[in-house]
């Protein structure tokens, strides 16, 4: 049976390859720091499940120290020149989007079909993780299609992965770190505190008020944490489950799905989501480092209002 370990191995091999390429790049002034940082990150994927929590925590602290001491720097790397990229774009045109579009298409297809797939009478994949597994398989298929189409050097995908990760730097680790922080908050009972405060100061007898509290709270908490995955366990345990699901009989799947989408609206409006909002500004060389956020705020507010309406009208029995 294919489980979540499949994704961990893929990520570990990818990041491990980035570490090796950094180590071998003698033109990079901080190649040792970069190689150690990405090497530790790869080890957490490959061996984290077999290491004691203290060891993994020590490794994470080591990564934080390397990032804080400025031990990371992008290397010159190996890749196609700007002229080669432009020539390829003219040659392939819109067909260049085929590998990219295959990923969401195959992910949806896998999510819908692999749940019931069996091999020798046993499930082919872990049904609890079927979406993530489908995403991993779709990525491999898209990579194979892209390689067949473009016929780049065999190590081109690894060099491009290194270029991207070196450019993003330590911020690439933020989603995983913040998701773990959200789980810690949930275990610490922050959700109960949020629920108590909401019950004390907000008139929660109204379904509409509860829905707005949850969706707007998800967006605001995401803005503080920088990631909807960190806000989700806290706000869901504090507002969605006790009030929207248990008191008002909301559909748990619909409430949680729209709640997560509401959190993503907050992601569009916060510099804490550095890898989404600050790094692109640097890559685009914008004069205003908050330019991406300012451009996204109107869309985020409209989407938040739409999500609130969707949850209110569709997630509850009428």
C-alpha positions as a Markdown table, in Angstrom:
| # | Residue | x | y | z |
|---|---|---|---|---|
| 1 | Unk | 0.0 | 0.0 | 0.0 |
| 2 | Unk | 1.3 | 3.4 | -0.9 |
| 3 | Unk | 1.2 | 5.7 | 2.1 |
| 4 | Unk | 2.3 | 9.2 | 3.1 |
| 5 | Unk | 5.9 | 7.9 | 3.4 |
| 6 | Unk | 6.0 | 7.9 | -0.4 |
| 7 | Unk | 5.7 | 11.7 | -0.3 |
| 8 | Unk | 8.3 | 12.0 | 2.4 |
| 9 | Unk | 10.8 | 10.0 | 0.4 |
| 10 | Unk | 10.2 | 12.1 | -2.7 |
| 11 | Unk | 10.7 | 15.3 | -0.8 |
| 12 | Unk | 13.8 | 13.9 | 1.0 |
| 13 | Unk | 15.4 | 12.9 | -2.3 |
| 14 | Unk | 14.6 | 16.3 | -3.9 |
| 15 | Unk | 16.0 | 18.4 | -1.0 |
| 16 | Unk | 18.9 | 16.0 | -0.5 |
| 17 | Unk | 19.8 | 16.5 | -4.2 |
| 18 | Unk | 19.7 | 20.3 | -3.7 |
| 19 | Unk | 22.1 | 19.9 | -0.7 |
| 20 | Unk | 24.5 | 17.9 | -2.9 |
| 21 | Unk | 24.4 | 20.4 | -5.7 |
| 22 | Unk | 25.2 | 23.2 | -3.2 |
| 23 | Unk | 28.1 | 21.3 | -1.7 |
| 24 | Unk | 29.6 | 20.7 | -5.2 |
| 25 | Unk | 29.3 | 24.3 | -6.3 |
| 26 | Unk | 32.7 | 25.8 | -5.4 |
| 27 | Unk | 31.7 | 29.2 | -6.8 |
| 28 | Unk | 29.2 | 29.6 | -3.9 |
| 29 | Unk | 30.7 | 31.5 | -1.0 |
| 30 | Unk | 28.3 | 29.9 | 1.6 |
| 31 | Unk | 28.1 | 26.4 | 0.0 |
| 32 | Unk | 28.8 | 24.6 | 3.3 |
| 33 | Unk | 26.0 | 26.4 | 5.2 |
| 34 | Unk | 23.5 | 25.9 | 2.4 |
| 35 | Unk | 24.5 | 22.3 | 2.0 |
| 36 | Unk | 24.1 | 21.5 | 5.7 |
| 37 | Unk | 20.8 | 23.4 | 5.9 |
| 38 | Unk | 19.2 | 21.5 | 3.0 |
| 39 | Unk | 20.9 | 18.3 | 4.1 |
| 40 | Unk | 19.3 | 18.5 | 7.6 |
| 41 | Unk | 15.9 | 19.3 | 6.0 |
| 42 | Unk | 16.2 | 16.3 | 3.7 |
| 43 | Unk | 17.1 | 14.1 | 6.7 |
| 44 | Unk | 13.9 | 15.2 | 8.5 |
| 45 | Unk | 11.9 | 13.8 | 5.6 |
| 46 | Unk | 13.9 | 10.7 | 5.1 |
| 47 | Unk | 14.5 | 9.6 | 8.7 |
| 48 | Unk | 12.2 | 11.8 | 10.8 |
| 49 | Unk | 9.8 | 9.0 | 11.5 |
| 50 | Unk | 12.5 | 6.8 | 12.8 |
| 51 | Unk | 14.4 | 9.3 | 14.9 |
| 52 | Unk | 13.4 | 10.3 | 18.5 |
| 53 | Unk | 11.5 | 13.6 | 18.8 |
| 54 | Unk | 14.5 | 15.2 | 20.6 |
| 55 | Unk | 16.8 | 14.5 | 17.7 |
| 56 | Unk | 14.4 | 16.0 | 15.2 |
| 57 | Unk | 13.9 | 19.0 | 17.4 |
| 58 | Unk | 17.6 | 19.5 | 17.7 |
| 59 | Unk | 17.9 | 19.3 | 13.9 |
| 60 | Unk | 15.2 | 21.9 | 13.5 |
| 61 | Unk | 17.0 | 24.2 | 15.9 |
| 62 | Unk | 20.2 | 23.7 | 13.9 |
| 63 | Unk | 18.4 | 24.8 | 10.8 |
| 64 | Unk | 17.1 | 27.9 | 12.6 |
| 65 | Unk | 20.6 | 28.8 | 13.7 |
| 66 | Unk | 22.0 | 28.4 | 10.3 |
| 67 | Unk | 19.3 | 30.6 | 8.8 |
| 68 | Unk | 19.6 | 33.2 | 11.6 |
| 69 | Unk | 23.4 | 33.4 | 11.3 |
| 70 | Unk | 23.1 | 34.1 | 7.5 |
| 71 | Unk | 24.7 | 30.8 | 6.5 |
| 72 | Unk | 22.5 | 30.5 | 3.4 |
| 73 | Unk | 23.1 | 32.1 | 0.1 |
| 74 | Unk | 21.9 | 31.4 | -3.5 |
| 75 | Unk | 24.5 | 29.9 | -5.8 |
| 76 | Unk | 25.1 | 30.6 | -9.4 |
| 77 | Unk | 23.7 | 27.3 | -10.4 |
| 78 | Unk | 23.4 | 25.7 | -13.8 |
| 79 | Unk | 20.5 | 26.3 | -16.1 |
| 80 | Unk | 19.4 | 27.6 | -19.5 |
| 81 | Unk | 20.2 | 31.2 | -20.4 |
| 82 | Unk | 17.6 | 33.9 | -20.9 |
| 83 | Unk | 18.0 | 33.6 | -24.6 |
| 84 | Unk | 17.5 | 29.8 | -24.5 |
| 85 | Unk | 14.4 | 30.2 | -22.4 |
| 86 | Unk | 12.9 | 32.7 | -24.8 |
| 87 | Unk | 13.7 | 30.5 | -27.8 |
| 88 | Unk | 12.1 | 27.5 | -26.1 |
| 89 | Unk | 9.0 | 29.6 | -25.2 |
| 90 | Unk | 8.6 | 30.7 | -28.9 |
| 91 | Unk | 9.0 | 27.1 | -30.0 |
| 92 | Unk | 6.6 | 25.4 | -27.7 |
| 93 | Unk | 4.1 | 28.2 | -27.1 |
| 94 | Unk | 1.1 | 27.3 | -24.9 |
| 95 | Unk | 2.1 | 23.6 | -25.0 |
| 96 | Unk | 4.6 | 24.5 | -22.2 |
| 97 | Unk | 1.6 | 24.6 | -19.8 |
| 98 | Unk | 0.8 | 20.9 | -20.5 |
| 99 | Unk | 3.0 | 19.5 | -17.7 |
| 100 | Unk | 1.9 | 22.1 | -15.2 |
| 101 | Unk | -1.8 | 21.5 | -16.0 |
| 102 | Unk | -1.4 | 17.8 | -15.7 |
| 103 | Unk | -0.6 | 18.1 | -12.0 |
| 104 | Unk | -4.0 | 19.4 | -10.8 |
| 105 | Unk | -5.9 | 17.3 | -13.4 |
| 106 | Unk | -4.2 | 14.1 | -12.4 |
| 107 | Unk | -4.5 | 15.0 | -8.7 |
| 108 | Unk | -8.2 | 15.3 | -8.9 |
| 109 | Unk | -8.5 | 12.2 | -11.0 |
| 110 | Unk | -6.4 | 10.2 | -8.5 |
| 111 | Unk | -8.4 | 11.6 | -5.6 |
| 112 | Unk | -11.6 | 10.4 | -7.2 |
| 113 | Unk | -10.4 | 7.0 | -8.4 |
| 114 | Unk | -7.6 | 5.7 | -6.1 |
| 115 | Unk | -9.9 | 5.5 | -3.0 |
| 116 | Unk | -11.4 | 2.3 | -4.3 |
| 117 | Unk | -8.4 | 0.9 | -6.1 |
| 118 | Unk | -7.1 | -2.4 | -4.8 |
| 119 | Unk | -4.2 | -4.7 | -5.4 |
| 120 | Unk | -4.6 | -8.4 | -4.4 |
| 121 | Unk | -7.6 | -7.5 | -2.4 |
| 122 | Unk | -5.9 | -4.7 | -0.4 |
| 123 | Unk | -6.2 | -0.9 | -0.9 |
| 124 | Unk | -3.6 | 0.4 | -3.3 |
| 125 | Unk | -3.2 | 3.7 | -1.4 |
| 126 | Unk | -3.9 | 4.9 | 2.1 |
| 127 | Unk | -7.4 | 6.3 | 1.7 |
| 128 | Unk | -6.8 | 8.9 | 4.4 |
| 129 | Unk | -4.0 | 10.4 | 2.4 |
| 130 | Unk | -5.2 | 9.8 | -1.1 |
| 131 | Unk | -5.1 | 13.5 | -2.2 |
| 132 | Unk | -1.5 | 14.0 | -1.1 |
| 133 | Unk | -0.5 | 10.7 | -2.7 |
| 134 | Unk | -2.3 | 11.6 | -5.9 |
| 135 | Unk | -0.4 | 14.9 | -5.9 |
| 136 | Unk | 2.9 | 13.1 | -5.6 |
| 137 | Unk | 2.1 | 10.7 | -8.4 |
| 138 | Unk | 0.7 | 13.5 | -10.6 |
| 139 | Unk | 4.0 | 15.5 | -10.1 |
| 140 | Unk | 6.0 | 12.5 | -11.2 |
| 141 | Unk | 3.9 | 12.0 | -14.3 |
| 142 | Unk | 4.1 | 15.7 | -15.1 |
| 143 | Unk | 7.9 | 15.6 | -14.7 |
| 144 | Unk | 8.1 | 12.6 | -17.1 |
| 145 | Unk | 6.0 | 14.4 | -19.7 |
| 146 | Unk | 8.0 | 17.6 | -19.4 |
| 147 | Unk | 11.3 | 15.6 | -19.8 |
| 148 | Unk | 9.9 | 13.8 | -22.8 |
| 149 | Unk | 8.7 | 17.0 | -24.4 |
| 150 | Unk | 11.6 | 19.3 | -23.8 |
| 151 | Unk | 14.5 | 16.8 | -23.6 |
| 152 | Unk | 16.6 | 18.8 | -21.2 |
| 153 | Unk | 19.8 | 17.4 | -19.5 |
| 154 | Unk | 18.9 | 14.6 | -17.0 |
| 155 | Unk | 19.8 | 16.8 | -14.0 |
| 156 | Unk | 18.0 | 19.9 | -15.2 |
| 157 | Unk | 15.0 | 19.4 | -12.9 |
| 158 | Unk | 17.3 | 19.1 | -9.9 |
| 159 | Unk | 19.2 | 22.2 | -10.9 |
| 160 | Unk | 16.0 | 24.1 | -11.3 |
| 161 | Unk | 14.8 | 22.9 | -7.9 |
| 162 | Unk | 18.0 | 24.1 | -6.4 |
| 163 | Unk | 17.7 | 27.5 | -8.1 |
| 164 | Unk | 14.1 | 27.9 | -6.7 |
| 165 | Unk | 14.9 | 26.7 | -3.1 |
| 166 | Unk | 18.1 | 28.8 | -2.9 |
| 167 | Unk | 16.2 | 31.8 | -4.0 |
| 168 | Unk | 13.4 | 31.3 | -1.5 |
| 169 | Unk | 15.9 | 30.2 | 1.2 |
| 170 | Unk | 14.7 | 29.5 | 4.7 |
| 171 | Unk | 11.2 | 30.7 | 3.9 |
| 172 | Unk | 10.6 | 27.4 | 2.0 |
| 173 | Unk | 10.4 | 25.7 | 5.4 |
| 174 | Unk | 7.8 | 28.1 | 6.8 |
| 175 | Unk | 4.6 | 26.2 | 5.7 |
| 176 | Unk | 5.7 | 23.0 | 7.4 |
| 177 | Unk | 7.0 | 24.9 | 10.5 |
| 178 | Unk | 3.8 | 26.9 | 10.9 |
| 179 | Unk | 1.6 | 23.8 | 10.4 |
| 180 | Unk | 3.5 | 22.1 | 13.2 |
| 181 | Unk | 3.0 | 25.3 | 15.4 |
| 182 | Unk | -0.7 | 25.1 | 14.8 |
| 183 | Unk | -0.8 | 21.5 | 16.0 |
| 184 | Unk | 1.1 | 22.5 | 19.1 |
| 185 | Unk | -1.4 | 25.3 | 19.8 |
| 186 | Unk | -4.2 | 22.8 | 19.5 |
| 187 | Unk | -2.6 | 20.4 | 21.9 |
| 188 | Unk | -1.9 | 23.3 | 24.3 |
| 189 | Unk | -5.6 | 24.1 | 24.4 |
| 190 | Unk | -5.5 | 27.4 | 22.6 |
| 191 | Unk | -8.7 | 26.4 | 20.8 |
| 192 | Unk | -10.6 | 26.2 | 24.1 |
| 193 | Unk | -9.3 | 29.6 | 25.1 |
| 194 | Unk | -10.5 | 31.0 | 21.8 |
| 195 | Unk | -13.9 | 29.3 | 22.2 |
| 196 | Unk | -14.3 | 30.7 | 25.8 |
| 197 | Unk | -13.4 | 34.3 | 24.6 |
| 198 | Unk | -15.8 | 34.1 | 21.7 |
| 199 | Unk | -18.6 | 32.8 | 23.9 |
| 200 | Unk | -18.0 | 35.6 | 26.4 |
| 201 | Unk | -17.8 | 38.6 | 24.1 |
| 202 | Unk | -19.7 | 37.6 | 20.9 |
| 203 | Unk | -23.5 | 36.9 | 20.7 |
| 204 | Unk | -23.1 | 33.4 | 19.3 |
| 205 | Unk | -26.8 | 32.5 | 19.3 |
| 206 | Unk | -27.0 | 33.6 | 15.7 |
| 207 | Unk | -25.8 | 31.3 | 13.0 |
| 208 | Unk | -24.6 | 34.2 | 10.8 |
| 209 | Unk | -22.6 | 35.6 | 13.6 |
| 210 | Unk | -20.9 | 32.3 | 14.3 |
| 211 | Unk | -20.1 | 31.8 | 10.6 |
| 212 | Unk | -18.6 | 35.3 | 10.3 |
| 213 | Unk | -16.6 | 34.7 | 13.5 |
| 214 | Unk | -15.2 | 31.5 | 12.1 |
| 215 | Unk | -14.4 | 32.8 | 8.6 |
| 216 | Unk | -13.1 | 36.2 | 9.6 |
| 217 | Unk | -11.3 | 34.6 | 12.6 |
| 218 | Unk | -9.6 | 32.1 | 10.3 |
| 219 | Unk | -8.4 | 35.0 | 8.0 |
| 220 | Unk | -7.2 | 37.1 | 11.0 |
| 221 | Unk | -5.4 | 34.2 | 12.8 |
| 222 | Unk | -3.8 | 33.2 | 9.5 |
| 223 | Unk | -2.5 | 36.8 | 9.1 |
| 224 | Unk | -0.9 | 36.5 | 12.5 |
| 225 | Unk | 0.5 | 33.1 | 12.0 |
| 226 | Unk | 1.4 | 33.4 | 8.3 |
| 227 | Unk | -0.2 | 30.1 | 7.4 |
| 228 | Unk | -3.8 | 28.8 | 7.3 |
| 229 | Unk | -2.6 | 25.4 | 8.4 |
| 230 | Unk | -1.5 | 26.9 | 11.7 |
| 231 | Unk | -4.8 | 28.7 | 12.2 |
| 232 | Unk | -7.0 | 25.8 | 11.2 |
| 233 | Unk | -6.7 | 23.5 | 14.2 |
| 234 | Unk | -7.1 | 26.4 | 16.7 |
| 235 | Unk | -10.1 | 28.1 | 15.1 |
| 236 | Unk | -11.8 | 24.8 | 14.2 |
| 237 | Unk | -11.4 | 23.4 | 17.7 |
| 238 | Unk | -12.6 | 26.7 | 19.2 |
| 239 | Unk | -15.4 | 27.8 | 16.9 |
| 240 | Unk | -16.2 | 25.4 | 14.1 |
| 241 | Unk | -16.7 | 22.1 | 15.9 |
| 242 | Unk | -18.4 | 23.2 | 19.1 |
| 243 | Unk | -20.6 | 25.8 | 17.5 |
| 244 | Unk | -21.1 | 25.4 | 13.8 |
| 245 | Unk | -21.1 | 21.6 | 13.7 |
| 246 | Unk | -22.5 | 20.5 | 17.1 |
| 247 | Unk | -24.8 | 23.4 | 17.9 |
| 248 | Unk | -26.1 | 24.3 | 14.5 |
| 249 | Unk | -25.7 | 20.9 | 12.7 |
| 250 | Unk | -23.3 | 22.1 | 10.0 |
| 251 | Unk | -21.8 | 19.6 | 7.5 |
| 252 | Unk | -18.3 | 19.1 | 8.9 |
| 253 | Unk | -16.7 | 18.6 | 5.5 |
| 254 | Unk | -18.2 | 21.8 | 4.1 |
| 255 | Unk | -17.5 | 23.9 | 7.2 |
| 256 | Unk | -13.9 | 22.9 | 7.4 |
| 257 | Unk | -13.2 | 23.2 | 3.7 |
| 258 | Unk | -14.7 | 26.7 | 3.4 |
| 259 | Unk | -13.0 | 27.6 | 6.7 |
| 260 | Unk | -9.6 | 26.7 | 5.2 |
| 261 | Unk | -10.3 | 28.7 | 2.1 |
| 262 | Unk | -11.2 | 31.6 | 4.4 |
| 263 | Unk | -7.8 | 31.2 | 6.0 |
| 264 | Unk | -6.1 | 31.4 | 2.6 |
| 265 | Unk | -7.7 | 34.8 | 2.2 |
| 266 | Unk | -5.6 | 35.9 | 5.2 |
| 267 | Unk | -2.5 | 34.4 | 3.6 |
| 268 | Unk | -2.9 | 36.9 | 0.7 |
| 269 | Unk | -2.9 | 39.9 | 3.1 |
| 270 | Unk | 0.1 | 39.2 | 5.5 |
| 271 | Unk | 3.9 | 39.7 | 5.2 |
| 272 | Unk | 4.1 | 36.7 | 7.6 |
| 273 | Unk | 3.5 | 34.5 | 4.6 |
| 274 | Unk | 6.9 | 35.5 | 3.4 |
| 275 | Unk | 7.4 | 32.7 | 0.9 |
| 276 | Unk | 4.1 | 33.8 | -0.9 |
| 277 | Unk | 4.2 | 37.6 | -0.5 |
| 278 | Unk | 7.7 | 38.8 | 0.3 |
| 279 | Unk | 9.9 | 36.5 | -1.8 |
| 280 | Unk | 7.9 | 37.2 | -5.0 |
| 281 | Unk | 8.4 | 40.9 | -4.5 |
| 282 | Unk | 12.1 | 40.3 | -4.2 |
| 283 | Unk | 12.2 | 38.0 | -7.3 |
| 284 | Unk | 10.3 | 40.7 | -9.3 |
| 285 | Unk | 12.5 | 43.4 | -7.9 |
| 286 | Unk | 9.6 | 45.5 | -6.8 |
| 287 | Unk | 10.4 | 48.8 | -5.2 |
| 288 | Unk | 7.7 | 48.2 | -2.6 |
| 289 | Unk | 8.3 | 44.9 | -0.7 |
| 290 | Unk | 4.6 | 44.9 | 0.2 |
| 291 | Unk | 3.5 | 45.5 | -3.4 |
| 292 | Unk | 2.2 | 41.9 | -3.8 |
| 293 | Unk | 0.1 | 42.2 | -0.7 |
| 294 | Unk | -1.4 | 45.5 | -1.7 |
| 295 | Unk | -2.4 | 44.1 | -5.1 |
| 296 | Unk | -4.0 | 41.0 | -3.4 |
| 297 | Unk | -6.0 | 42.7 | -0.7 |
| 298 | Unk | -9.1 | 43.6 | -2.7 |
| 299 | Unk | -9.3 | 40.0 | -4.1 |
| 300 | Unk | -8.8 | 38.6 | -0.7 |
| 301 | Unk | -11.6 | 40.6 | 0.9 |
| 302 | Unk | -14.0 | 39.7 | -1.9 |
| 303 | Unk | -13.1 | 36.0 | -1.6 |
| 304 | Unk | -13.6 | 36.1 | 2.2 |
| 305 | Unk | -17.1 | 37.6 | 1.8 |
| 306 | Unk | -17.9 | 34.9 | -0.8 |
| 307 | Unk | -16.6 | 32.1 | 1.4 |
| 308 | Unk | -18.7 | 33.5 | 4.3 |
| 309 | Unk | -21.8 | 33.4 | 2.1 |
| 310 | Unk | -21.1 | 30.0 | 0.8 |
| 311 | Unk | -20.7 | 28.6 | 4.3 |
| 312 | Unk | -23.8 | 30.3 | 5.6 |
| 313 | Unk | -26.1 | 29.2 | 2.7 |
| 314 | Unk | -24.7 | 25.7 | 1.8 |
| 315 | Unk | -23.1 | 24.1 | 4.9 |
| 316 | Unk | -26.2 | 24.0 | 7.1 |
| 317 | Unk | -29.6 | 22.2 | 6.9 |
| 318 | Unk | -32.5 | 24.5 | 6.0 |
